């Protein structure tokens, strides 16, 4: 009986070691390196296939400042010039998910906190003053008005839903001080309040209080061609890189 007990104990220990090894193996990330040139994929790897439950690390390298977006998992990262950035996640959702790039032109885009000099930036230009990341319910985005932006009126809209728009008017005489919060809701009155009057140095904070994705973008809604397609500068287009397929 004693020998039988020792055998059972030894087998149990071996199984435990095997399970630990398997767990360690499962925790190892699958690494895929992606090169981007001017927002376009370098090479012919337009499809990456993985299994559900695997840990994945996508390593992006670009020759320009580029925002990469893994749709479905809704992960965004900015790739510096001639440097790399990683998107690491657990593939817990199956299906096909697009990975896209979006060039960032710093001559017309702003981080949302730096001051802009009047006359040097067109507030009606798409994303010329600020643009948030993709937001969801409960998220906030803030923009601080520059001290030298007196008298400027900034239109803005939701890049995900162009029928949602509002304005920010900068006035040291009639504007509010401090932080003004704008709640984003469902229904006809998407922004509450829709039109904000604020003093230079004040901060506008948007709070997403509805379901769905939101991207707060300064400027007027892009015009459309007769065929209904939006007009965008080439650097402002979101370009497909490859498809990530997660199989059961």
Secondary structure, DSSP 4 states (H G I P E B T S, - for coil): -HHHHHHHHHHHHHHHHHHHHHHHHHHSPEEEEEEEETTEE-SS--EEEEETT-EEEEEEEESS-EEEEETTTTEEEEEPBTEEEEEEEE--S-EEEEEEEEE--TTT---SSS---BTTB-TTSTTSS-B---B-TT-EEEEEPPTT-TT-EEEEEETTEEEEEEEEEE-TTTPBPSEEEEEE-SSS--EESSEEEE-TT-EEEEEE-SSS-B-EEESPPPPB-TTSPBP--GGG-EEEEEEEEEE-
